[in-house]
Amino acid sequence: MSELFSSPDHTLDAQGLRCPEPVMMVRKTVRTMPVARRC
């Protein structure tokens, strides 16, 4: 596992969600993250 994924700052609980809801939630989380964290 890469170092990038060993200690995440954000998590997403996608249990019980229907597609494409999880993808939309990921995109929203990325959009609201500070630019410096979008590596």
C-alpha positions as a printed NumPy array, in Angstrom:
array([[  0.   ,   0.   ,   0.   ],
       [  1.351,   3.415,  -0.854],
       [  2.16 ,   5.934,   1.841],
       [ -0.574,   8.213,   0.457],
       [ -3.302,   5.772,   1.538],
       [ -1.791,   4.622,   4.834],
       [ -3.228,   7.528,   6.866],
       [ -6.286,   9.08 ,   5.182],
       [ -7.618,  12.463,   6.282],
       [-11.117,  11.776,   4.975],
       [-13.29 ,   8.669,   4.979],
       [-16.509,   7.803,   3.16 ],
       [-19.122,   5.393,   4.503],
       [-20.909,   4.216,   1.346],
       [-22.866,   1.366,   2.927],
       [-26.485,   1.292,   1.88 ],
       [-26.065,   3.903,  -0.834],
       [-27.207,   3.291,  -4.372],
       [-24.912,   4.039,  -7.312],
       [-23.955,   6.762,  -8.303],
       [-24.389,   8.339,  -4.862],
       [-20.965,   7.218,  -3.52 ],
       [-19.201,   8.673,  -6.553],
       [-21.036,  11.975,  -6.133],
       [-20.114,  12.055,  -2.431],
       [-16.437,  11.468,  -3.242],
       [-16.474,  14.294,  -5.786],
       [-18.127,  16.637,  -3.276],
       [-15.543,  15.772,  -0.611],
       [-12.671,  16.396,  -3.03 ],
       [-14.172,  19.735,  -4.126],
       [-14.424,  20.928,  -0.515],
       [-10.88 ,  19.854,   0.406],
       [ -8.2  ,  22.554,   0.487],
       [ -6.253,  22.652,  -2.784],
       [ -3.012,  21.688,  -1.008],
       [ -4.596,  18.376,   0.108],
       [ -5.684,  17.274,  -3.402],
       [ -2.486,  15.383,  -4.218]])
